[in-house]
């Protein structure tokens, strides 16, 4: 949609809410001018801005969905804008900011690497983000941001390779173009940033070794690293400038509190304001939470708040030997005790969520409430200073706040297992729903879904991709951190349910890591169906990345489970083994397993499975040169599929017929049949790699006819599709075939046609 459509929808929503421009600006924190520009069709909002507007308008799920769809920008050159929002009430750090600006002003003779160190909650991230926003205009190629999770108690530090994968994706690298190893990814990242002026913010790094692979090589980039450790190693090897942060000075702390609750209020009770900041240990995070709490109750005298904080602190002294940790936990406790009972319960369950960011839907599922209720609670937690938002409008919980919430889950005897179960069920159900639009792959049902699962409306591929992108970090974190043995099967099922997304986007490396873990779990609880599924997914990922030899072990596991599988699962497994052996070039074995699948299907009398097995048999026969028998098998399969009205596999079966016709020397018939196959794939919106197989064989047939221009066009089209799917090796092979052809001029006018 265009800007005018979004503007009309926003204006109508505001008018239905009986809000003026000024009232909406006050409620959302977005300026009157910015809202006016949007309503007049002059601009589109960033995701974080859009979320603030929708929350202020209190839109229902349907209205929110329409606005989100209308706000999507048309494709353009990818310039990442990943910085979290700047803090409007930023105060203090004048000397540090002056030093930081001097670093930026030194020119581009050498790359700028700056490491900001200090204890938890001292404001390292806030300072880094503020500085980055101040100088962002000097770096026109964008900003990259990642939370490296160096010190989170609930999760392992982020692997540098995973962080690099996110950076490369943000820079426009297709999933399949992203190498497997951290070293290769780091090299590609340096290559892709070699001519760009970027800001790279590496937040919460554990140590220098975690940060080093993420450093761009170009001298025109600014890299800012935050860590609780002093990263002296980077100073030695990368000439990094080290900046140390301590707590605020007394004056800075009071100024920061005044920025949040008002200058007049602090001036009216200066001694109480100063004591409040001292009770916070002058720690910026604690002062921010106190300021948020006080701003919601402007009528309460500061001296009363001082007494309340004094009363809470002794209760926590025995729980921590770290004085600073006691300071911040006292503040958290004070803010938490002011929450309504429902919001307090929601906060505790929100701390169970394992991801670095959390969506409203995932939060609702985890806490067992409806999304509108979750959205209201999350706004209250933001007001209380216990939650914030990132550049995309997603909700973020500081790791110290999450640790405090986890303590409360134990203290209040909340049901952590139930919360984790609800989260996994939410992820599984919606991954399966979104997976319908990802590829031709359709996972068979696993186990039943919980009734309380939050269902997201997903009606097309764009919405499916948006959901997966929203939740992929949560899925990865859940698979990594949810360790309760009673949830092992759900973790395996979640790995299975997201296969469509990883296949459609070419995220084979991530798929291999997750599937190996799921396979270990399936072997541990000795479920032959689960083992077969996981082994199938693993072999597919290995074959897609050109690791045919490594896939042999996974295929062997499938074969080893055959005698333990129910007949219908055994037929399906035999077909998948046949496909894997075909990809490995072991044609005789492929035909053997395809015939096994057909025999089982005929015994079961399942028409669709018979048709699918006939398709596998037909292809295997064509590959070994039994072309007439292959055509007969495919014609029988087509008739069965037509009878039951299942058209999706027909494109692949017509491809086999064309391949057999070409093998028989009837090139003209083969070309016509390949074209029929492509039409069917397009009609069925097949987004898998299957159409590229047809394009490859169509190109070879046209080359036999002497039409090198159309052959080239087919191979180039196949390479483009494979690039989009992330199949780097296969795309390169198609492109090499196209480039090897001489330009003859024949068919040049139609070179774009299939």
C-alpha positions in Angstrom: 0.0 0.0 0.0 1.1 3.7 -0.4 1.5 6.5 2.0 -1.9 8.0 1.2 -3.7 4.8 2.2 -1.9 4.6 5.5 -2.6 8.3 6.1 -6.4 7.8 5.5 -6.5 4.8 7.8 -4.7 6.6 10.6 -6.9 9.7 10.3 -10.0 7.5 10.4 -8.8 5.7 13.4 -8.0 8.9 15.3 -11.4 10.4 14.4 -13.2 7.2 15.6 -11.3 7.6 18.9 -12.5 11.2 19.2 -8.9 12.5 19.5 -7.5 15.7 18.1 -4.0 15.7 16.6 -2.7 17.3 19.9 -4.4 14.7 22.1 -3.0 11.8 20.0 0.5 13.4 20.1 0.3 13.7 23.9 -0.9 10.1 24.4 1.6 8.6 22.0 4.7 10.7 22.5 4.8 11.3 18.7 4.9 15.0 17.6 1.8 16.7 16.1 3.8 17.5 13.0 4.9 13.9 12.5 1.3 12.6 12.8 0.0 15.3 10.5 2.6 14.3 7.9 1.5 10.7 8.1 -2.2 11.6 7.8 -1.5 13.7 4.7 0.4 10.9 3.1 3.8 12.5 3.3 5.5 9.9 5.4 5.3 6.4 6.8 6.2 5.6 10.5 8.9 3.4 11.8 7.7 0.3 13.5 8.3 1.7 17.0 6.4 4.8 16.2 3.5 2.9 14.7 3.2 0.8 17.8 3.0 3.9 20.0 0.3 5.3 17.8 -1.8 2.1 17.8 -1.5 1.7 21.6 -2.6 5.3 22.1 -5.6 4.8 19.9 -6.4 1.5 21.7 -7.1 -0.3 18.4 -8.4 -3.8 18.3 -6.5 -6.6 16.6 -8.2 -6.2 13.2 -7.6 -2.4 13.1 -3.9 -2.9 14.2 -3.5 -5.4 11.4 -4.8 -3.1 8.7 -2.5 -0.3 9.8 0.5 -2.6 9.9 -0.2 -3.8 6.4 -0.6 -0.3 5.1 2.7 0.9 6.7 4.8 -1.6 4.8 7.3 0.3 2.6 8.1 -0.7 -1.0 11.4 -2.5 -1.5 14.4 -0.2 -1.7 18.2 -0.3 -1.1 18.6 -1.9 2.3 19.9 0.5 4.9 19.6 -1.0 8.4 18.3 1.2 11.2 18.6 -1.0 14.2 19.5 1.4 17.0 17.2 1.3 20.0 15.3 4.6 20.6 17.2 7.4 22.2 16.2 8.4 25.7 14.4 11.8 25.6 15.3 12.5 29.3 19.1 11.7 28.9 21.1 13.7 31.4 24.7 13.9 32.6 27.8 12.2 31.3 29.0 15.5 29.8 32.7 14.8 30.1 32.2 11.3 28.7 30.2 12.5 25.8 32.8 15.2 25.0 35.5 12.5 24.9 33.3 10.4 22.7 32.7 13.2 20.3 36.4 13.8 20.1 36.9 10.2 19.1 34.3 10.5 16.3 35.9 13.8 15.1 39.3 12.4 14.7 38.7 11.5 11.0 38.7 8.2 9.2 42.4 7.4 9.2 41.7 4.3 11.3 38.6 2.5 12.3 36.9 3.7 15.5 36.4 1.0 18.1 35.2 2.2 21.5 34.5 -0.1 24.5 32.4 1.3 27.3 32.8 -0.6 30.5 31.0 -0.5 33.9 28.8 -2.4 36.3 25.3 -3.6 35.6 22.7 -0.8 35.4 25.2 2.0 35.2 23.9 3.3 31.9 26.4 1.9 29.4 23.7 1.0 26.7 21.9 4.3 27.3 25.1 6.3 26.7 26.1 4.2 23.7 22.7 4.6 22.1 22.6 8.4 22.8 26.0 8.9 21.3 25.2 6.8 18.3 22.0 8.8 17.6 23.9 12.1 17.9 26.4 11.1 15.2 24.1 8.9 13.0 24.0 11.4 10.2 27.7 11.0 9.7 27.2 7.3 8.9 24.7 7.2 6.0 24.8 3.5 5.4 22.9 2.8 8.6 23.3 1.3 12.0 23.6 -2.3 13.2 22.7 -3.3 16.8 22.9 -6.6 18.7 22.5 -7.6 22.3 25.2 -10.2 22.9 23.6 -11.4 26.1 27.0 -11.6 27.8 25.7 -11.7 31.4 22.1 -13.0 31.3 21.5 -15.6 34.0 18.8 -17.4 32.0 20.7 -17.9 28.8 24.2 -18.5 27.3 26.0 -15.6 25.7 25.1 -15.1 22.0 27.4 -17.0 19.7 29.3 -14.5 17.5 28.3 -16.6 14.4 24.6 -16.1 15.2 25.1 -12.4 15.6 26.9 -12.2 12.3 24.1 -14.1 10.7 21.7 -11.3 11.8 24.0 -8.6 10.6 24.5 -10.2 7.2 20.7 -10.6 6.8 20.2 -6.9 7.7 22.8 -6.0 5.0 20.8 -7.9 2.4 22.6 -11.2 2.3 20.3 -14.1 1.5 20.0 -17.0 4.0 21.8 -19.5 1.8 24.6 -17.0 1.0 25.6 -16.9 4.7 28.4 -19.4 5.4 28.4 -22.0 8.1 31.4 -21.1 10.2 32.0 -18.0 12.3 35.3 -17.3 10.6 33.6 -17.3 7.1 30.8 -15.2 8.3 33.2 -12.7 9.8 35.1 -12.5 6.6 31.9 -11.9 4.6 30.8 -9.3 7.1 34.1 -7.4 6.6 33.7 -7.7 2.8 30.1 -6.4 2.9 31.1 -3.4 5.1 34.3 -2.6 3.3 32.9 0.4 1.5 30.1 1.4 4.0 30.0 4.0 6.7 28.2 2.2 9.5 27.6 2.4 13.2 27.9 -1.0 14.8 26.7 -1.3 18.4 27.7 -4.5 20.2 25.8 -4.4 23.4 26.5 -6.4 26.6 29.6 -8.3 25.3 31.0 -11.0 27.5 34.6 -10.5 26.5 36.9 -9.4 23.7 36.7 -12.8 22.0 33.0 -12.6 21.6 33.2 -9.1 20.1 36.2 -9.4 17.9 34.6 -11.4 15.0 31.9 -8.6 14.8 34.3 -5.8 14.1 34.0 -4.2 10.6 37.3 -3.6 8.8 36.4 -0.3 7.1 38.0 2.8 8.6 34.8 4.7 8.1 32.8 2.7 10.6 32.2 3.4 14.2 32.0 0.4 16.5 30.7 0.9 20.1 30.9 -2.0 22.5 29.4 -2.2 26.0 30.4 -4.7 28.6 30.6 -5.2 32.3 34.2 -6.3 31.8 37.0 -4.0 30.9 37.9 -5.2 27.4 41.6 -4.5 27.6 42.4 -7.1 24.9 40.6 -5.0 22.3 42.8 -2.0 23.3 45.9 -4.0 22.7 44.9 -5.7 19.4 42.3 -3.3 17.8 43.5 0.0 19.2 40.2 0.3 20.9 39.5 3.3 23.1 38.3 2.3 26.6 35.7 4.4 28.5 34.9 3.5 32.0 31.5 4.5 33.6 30.8 4.8 37.2 27.5 5.7 39.0 26.3 9.3 38.5 27.6 12.1 40.6 25.1 13.4 43.1 24.3 16.4 40.9 23.8 14.1 37.8 21.6 11.8 39.7 19.3 14.5 40.9 19.2 16.1 37.5 18.2 12.8 35.9 15.5 12.3 38.5 14.2 15.9 37.9 14.1 15.2 34.1 11.7 12.3 34.9 9.4 13.8 37.6 9.8 17.6 37.0 12.3 20.3 38.1 9.7 21.9 40.3 9.0 18.8 42.3 12.7 18.2 43.1 13.3 21.8 43.8 10.4 21.7 46.4 12.0 18.9 48.3 15.7 19.0 47.4 16.9 16.9 50.4 14.4 14.2 49.7 15.3 14.1 46.1 18.9 13.8 46.9 18.2 11.0 49.4 16.1 9.1 46.9 19.0 9.0 44.5 21.4 7.9 47.3 19.0 5.1 48.2 19.3 4.1 44.5 23.1 4.1 44.9 23.0 6.8 42.2 22.7 3.8 39.8 21.1 5.1 36.5 18.8 2.0 36.1 17.5 2.3 39.7 17.0 6.1 39.4 15.0 5.5 36.1 12.7 3.0 37.8 12.1 5.3 40.8 11.5 8.2 38.4 9.0 6.2 36.4 7.2 5.2 39.6 7.1 8.7 41.0 5.8 10.2 37.7 2.7 8.1 38.0 1.9 9.5 41.4 2.7 13.3 41.2 0.7 14.0 44.4 2.8 11.9 46.7 5.5 13.8 48.6 9.1 12.7 47.9 9.7 12.3 51.6 7.0 9.6 51.8 8.8 7.7 49.0 12.0 8.0 50.9 10.4 6.4 53.9 9.0 3.5 51.8 12.4 2.8 50.2 14.1 2.9 53.5 11.7 0.3 54.8 12.2 -2.1 51.9 16.0 -2.1 51.7 16.7 -3.9 55.0 14.5 -6.8 53.9 16.8 -7.3 50.9 20.2 -6.8 52.5 20.4 -10.4 53.6 19.7 -11.7 50.1 22.7 -10.2 48.4 26.3 -9.5 49.4 26.6 -7.1 46.5 25.6 -3.6 47.8 24.8 -2.3 44.3 22.6 -5.3 43.6 20.8 -4.6 46.9 20.2 -1.0 45.8 18.6 -2.0 42.5 16.6 -4.8 43.9 15.2 -2.5 46.5 14.1 -0.2 43.8 12.6 -3.0 41.8 10.7 -4.3 44.9 9.3 -0.8 45.6 8.1 -0.4 42.0 6.8 -4.0 41.9 4.8 -3.5 45.1 3.0 -0.6 43.6 1.6 -2.7 40.7 -2.0 -3.9 40.7 -2.3 -7.7 41.4 -3.0 -8.6 37.8 0.0 -6.5 36.5 2.3 -8.0 39.2 1.3 -11.6 38.2 1.9 -10.7 34.5 5.3 -9.2 35.3 6.4 -12.4 37.1 5.3 -14.6 34.2 6.9 -12.2 31.7 10.3 -12.9 33.3 9.8 -16.6 32.2 9.9 -15.6 28.6 13.5 -16.5 27.4 13.9 -14.3 24.3 15.9 -11.0 24.1 12.7 -9.3 23.0 9.1 -10.2 23.5 6.0 -9.7 21.4 2.5 -8.9 22.9 1.3 -12.3 21.6 4.1 -14.3 23.1 3.8 -12.4 26.4 0.0 -13.1 26.4 0.6 -16.8 25.9 3.3 -17.0 28.5 1.1 -15.3 31.1 -2.1 -17.0 30.1 -4.0 -13.8 29.3 -5.6 -12.3 26.1 -3.4 -10.1 23.9 -5.4 -6.9 24.6 -5.0 -7.5 28.3 -1.3 -8.2 27.8 -0.9 -5.0 25.9 -2.5 -3.0 28.7 -0.2 -4.7 31.3 2.9 -4.0 29.2 2.0 -0.3 29.0 1.7 -0.3 32.8 5.1 -2.0 33.1 6.7 0.6 30.8 5.2 3.3 33.0 6.7 1.6 36.0 10.1 1.5 34.4 10.3 -2.3 34.3 10.0 -2.7 30.5 11.1 -0.7 27.5 10.9 -0.8 23.7 13.5 -1.2 21.0 13.7 0.3 17.5 11.2 -2.1 16.1 8.6 -1.4 18.8 9.3 -4.8 20.5 9.3 -5.0 24.3 12.6 -5.4 26.1 13.3 -6.4 29.7 16.6 -5.6 31.2 18.5 -8.7 32.4 18.6 -7.4 36.0 14.8 -6.9 35.9 14.3 -10.4 34.4 16.5 -11.9 37.2 14.4 -10.1 39.8 11.2 -11.3 38.2 12.5 -14.9 38.2 13.2 -14.6 41.9 9.6 -13.6 42.4 8.3 -16.6 40.4 10.0 -18.8 42.9 8.9 -16.8 45.9 5.3 -16.6 44.9 5.3 -20.3 43.8 4.1 -19.5 40.4 3.7 -22.3 37.9 6.8 -21.9 35.7 6.1 -25.2 33.9 2.6 -24.1 32.9 4.0 -20.7 31.6 6.7 -22.5 29.5 4.1 -24.9 28.2 1.8 -22.1 27.1 4.7 -20.3 25.3 5.8 -23.5 23.5 2.2 -24.2 22.4 1.8 -20.6 21.1 5.0 -21.0 19.1 4.1 -24.4 17.8 0.6 -23.6 16.8 1.5 -20.4 14.9 4.6 -21.8 13.4 2.5 -24.5 11.9 -0.1 -22.0 10.7 2.5 -19.7 9.2 4.3 -22.7 7.7 1.4 -23.3 5.3 2.6 -20.3 3.3 6.4 -20.9 3.4 7.0 -23.8 1.1 5.4 -26.9 -0.5 6.5 -28.8 2.7 3.5 -29.6 5.0 4.4 -31.1 8.4 2.0 -33.8 9.5 0.3 -33.2 12.9 2.3 -33.8 16.0 0.5 -33.6 19.4 -2.6 -31.7 20.3 -2.5 -28.0 21.0 -3.4 -26.4 24.4 -6.8 -24.7 24.4 -5.2 -21.5 25.8 -2.9 -21.0 22.9 -2.9 -17.5 21.4 -3.8 -17.7 17.7 -2.4 -15.1 15.3 -4.3 -14.4 12.1 -2.1 -15.5 9.2 -3.7 -15.4 5.8 -0.8 -15.0 3.3 3.0 -15.4 2.9 3.8 -11.8 3.9 2.0 -12.2 7.2 3.7 -15.6 7.7 7.1 -14.2 7.2 6.3 -11.3 9.5 5.3 -13.6 12.3 8.4 -15.8 11.9 10.7 -12.8 11.9 8.9 -11.5 15.0 9.3 -14.7 16.9 12.4 -16.4 15.5 14.6 -15.1 18.3 12.1 -16.4 20.8 11.9 -19.8 19.1 15.7 -20.1 19.1 15.8 -19.1 22.8 13.1 -21.5 23.8 14.7 -24.4 22.1 18.0 -23.5 23.8 16.8 -22.7 27.3 13.6 -24.6 28.2 15.1 -27.6 29.9 12.2 -29.2 31.8 12.2 -32.9 30.8 8.4 -32.8 30.6 8.7 -30.3 27.8 11.2 -32.3 25.7 8.6 -33.5 23.3 7.2 -30.0 22.7 10.7 -28.8 21.9 11.1 -31.5 19.3 7.7 -30.7 17.9 8.6 -27.0 17.7 11.7 -27.8 15.7 9.5 -29.8 13.3 6.8 -27.1 13.0 9.2 -24.4 11.9 10.8 -26.4 9.1 8.7 -24.6 6.4 10.3 -21.3 7.3 13.9 -22.5 7.5 13.4 -24.3 4.1 11.8 -21.3 2.4 14.4 -18.8 3.7 17.4 -21.0 3.3 18.4 -20.9 7.0 20.0 -24.3 6.7 22.8 -23.7 9.1 20.4 -22.7 11.9 18.2 -25.6 10.9 21.0 -28.1 11.3 21.9 -26.9 14.8 18.3 -27.0 16.0 17.5 -30.3 14.4 20.6 -32.0 15.8 19.5 -31.0 19.3 16.0 -32.2 18.5 17.3 -35.5 17.1 19.3 -36.1 20.3 16.1 -35.5 22.3 14.1 -37.8 20.1 16.7 -40.5 20.5 16.7 -40.0 24.3 12.9 -40.6 24.6 13.2 -43.3 21.9 10.3 -42.2 19.7 10.8 -43.7 16.2 8.4 -41.3 14.5 10.2 -38.3 16.1 13.6 -39.7 15.2 12.5 -40.3 11.6 11.2 -36.7 11.3 14.3 -35.1 12.8 16.7 -37.3 10.7 14.7 -36.3 7.6 15.0 -32.6 8.4 18.7 -32.9 9.1 19.4 -34.9 5.9 17.5 -32.3 3.9 19.5 -29.4 5.3 22.8 -31.2 4.8 21.9 -32.1 1.2 20.7 -28.5 0.5 24.2 -27.2 1.6 26.1 -29.8 -0.5 27.1 -32.1 2.3 25.9 -35.3 0.8 28.4 -37.5 2.6 27.4 -36.1 6.0 23.7 -36.7 5.2 24.4 -40.5 5.0 24.3 -40.8 8.8 20.9 -39.1 9.0 19.5 -41.3 6.2 20.9 -44.3 8.0 18.9 -43.3 11.1 15.7 -43.2 9.0 16.4 -46.6 7.6 17.1 -48.0 11.1 13.7 -46.8 12.3 11.7 -48.3 9.4 10.8 -51.5 11.1 9.4 -49.6 14.1 7.2 -47.2 12.3 3.4 -47.6 11.7 2.7 -48.4 8.0 1.6 -44.9 7.0 4.7 -43.3 8.5 6.9 -46.1 7.0 5.6 -45.3 3.5 6.3 -41.6 4.0 9.8 -42.4 5.3 10.6 -44.6 2.4 9.7 -41.8 0.0 12.0 -39.4 1.9 14.8 -41.9 1.9 14.3 -42.3 -1.9 14.6 -38.5 -2.3 17.7 -38.4 -0.2 19.4 -41.2 -2.1 18.5 -39.5 -5.4 20.2 -36.3 -4.2 23.2 -38.4 -3.3 23.3 -39.8 -6.8 22.5 -43.4 -5.6 19.8 -44.0 -8.1 19.3 -47.8 -7.7 18.8 -47.3 -3.9 16.4 -44.4 -4.6 14.3 -46.6 -6.9 14.3 -49.5 -4.3 12.9 -47.2 -1.5 10.4 -45.6 -3.9 9.0 -49.1 -4.8 8.9 -50.0 -1.1 6.8 -46.8 -0.5 4.4 -47.7 -3.3 4.0 -51.3 -2.1 3.1 -50.1 1.4 0.7 -47.4 0.1 -1.1 -50.0 -2.1 -1.5 -52.3 0.8 -3.0 -49.5 2.9 -5.2 -48.4 0.0 -4.5 -44.7 0.6 -5.1 -43.0 -2.7 -3.0 -39.9 -2.1 0.0 -41.9 -0.7 -0.2 -44.2 -3.7 -0.1 -41.2 -6.1 2.8 -39.7 -4.3 4.7 -43.0 -4.2 4.0 -43.4 -8.0 5.6 -40.0 -8.5 8.7 -41.1 -6.6 8.9 -44.4 -8.6 8.4 -42.5 -11.9 11.3 -40.1 -11.2 13.6 -42.9 -10.1 12.8 -44.9 -13.2 13.4 -41.9 -15.4 16.8 -41.3 -13.8 17.9 -44.9 -14.4 16.7 -44.8 -18.1 13.5 -46.7 -17.9 11.6 -43.8 -19.6 8.5 -45.5 -20.9 7.8 -47.2 -17.5 8.4 -43.9 -15.8 5.8 -42.2 -18.0 3.3 -44.9 -17.3 3.8 -44.5 -13.5 3.4 -40.8 -13.7 0.2 -41.0 -15.8 -1.3 -43.3 -13.2 -0.3 -40.8 -10.5 -1.9 -37.9 -12.3 -5.2 -39.7 -12.8 -5.3 -40.5 -9.1 -4.5 -36.9 -8.1 -7.2 -35.7 -10.5 -9.7 -38.0 -8.9 -9.1 -36.7 -5.4 -8.7 -33.1 -6.5 -5.2 -32.7 -5.1 -3.3 -30.7 -7.7 -0.2 -29.5 -5.8 2.1 -32.4 -6.7 1.1 -32.4 -10.4 3.9 -29.9 -11.4 6.6 -32.3 -10.2 5.0 -35.3 -11.9 4.7 -33.4 -15.2 8.4 -32.6 -14.8 9.2 -36.3 -14.6 7.2 -36.9 -17.8 9.1 -34.2 -19.6 12.4 -35.6 -18.3 11.5 -39.1 -19.6 10.3 -37.6 -23.0 13.7 -35.8 -23.3 15.4 -39.1 -22.5 13.4 -40.8 -25.3 14.6 -38.1 -27.8 11.3 -36.3 -28.1 12.7 -32.8 -27.3 9.7 -30.8 -28.6 7.3 -32.8 -26.4 9.7 -32.4 -23.5 9.8 -28.6 -23.8 5.9 -28.4 -23.9 5.7 -30.7 -20.9 8.2 -28.7 -18.9 6.2 -25.6 -19.7 3.1 -27.3 -18.4 5.0 -28.2 -15.2 6.1 -24.6 -14.6 2.5 -23.4 -15.2 1.2 -25.8 -12.5 4.0 -24.8 -10.1 3.1 -21.1 -10.5 -0.6 -21.7 -10.2 0.0 -23.6 -6.9 2.3 -20.7 -5.7 5.1 -23.2 -5.2 7.9 -21.2 -3.5 10.2 -24.2 -3.1 13.3 -25.1 -5.2 11.2 -27.5 -7.3 10.5 -25.1 -10.1 14.2 -24.6 -10.5 14.7 -28.3 -11.3 12.2 -27.8 -14.1 13.9 -24.7 -15.4 17.2 -26.5 -15.4 15.9 -29.4 -17.5 13.9 -27.0 -19.8 17.1 -25.1 -20.4 18.9 -28.3 -21.4 16.1 -29.2 -23.8 16.1 -25.8 -25.4 19.8 -26.0 -25.8 19.3 -29.3 -27.6 17.0 -27.4 -30.0 19.7 -24.8 -30.5 17.9 -22.0 -28.7 20.8 -20.9 -26.4 19.2 -17.5 -25.6 16.1 -19.0 -24.1 18.2 -21.7 -22.4 20.3 -18.9 -20.8 17.1 -17.1 -19.7 15.9 -20.3 -18.0 19.1 -20.8 -16.1 19.3 -17.2 -15.0 15.7 -17.4 -13.7 16.6 -20.6 -11.8 19.6 -18.8 -10.3 17.5 -15.9 -9.2 14.9 -18.2 -7.5 17.7 -20.2 -5.8 19.3 -16.9 -4.6 16.0 -15.9 -3.0 15.8 -19.3 -1.4 19.3 -19.0 -0.1 20.7 -22.0 -2.1 24.0 -20.5 -2.8 25.8 -23.5 -4.3 22.9 -24.4 -6.6 22.4 -20.8 -7.8 26.1 -20.6 -8.7 25.8 -23.7 -10.8 22.8 -22.4 -12.7 24.6 -19.0 -13.3 27.7 -20.8 -14.5 25.7 -22.7 -17.0 24.1 -19.5 -18.3 27.5 -17.7 -18.5 29.1 -20.6 -20.4 26.7 -20.2 -23.4 27.6 -18.2 -26.4 25.4 -15.3 -27.4 23.7 -16.2 -30.7 20.9 -13.7 -30.9 18.3 -16.5 -31.5 15.2 -15.9 -29.4 16.7 -12.8 -27.9 13.4 -10.9 -28.1 11.8 -13.6 -26.0 14.7 -14.3 -23.6 12.7 -13.5 -20.6 10.0 -16.1 -21.5 10.1 -19.6 -20.0 
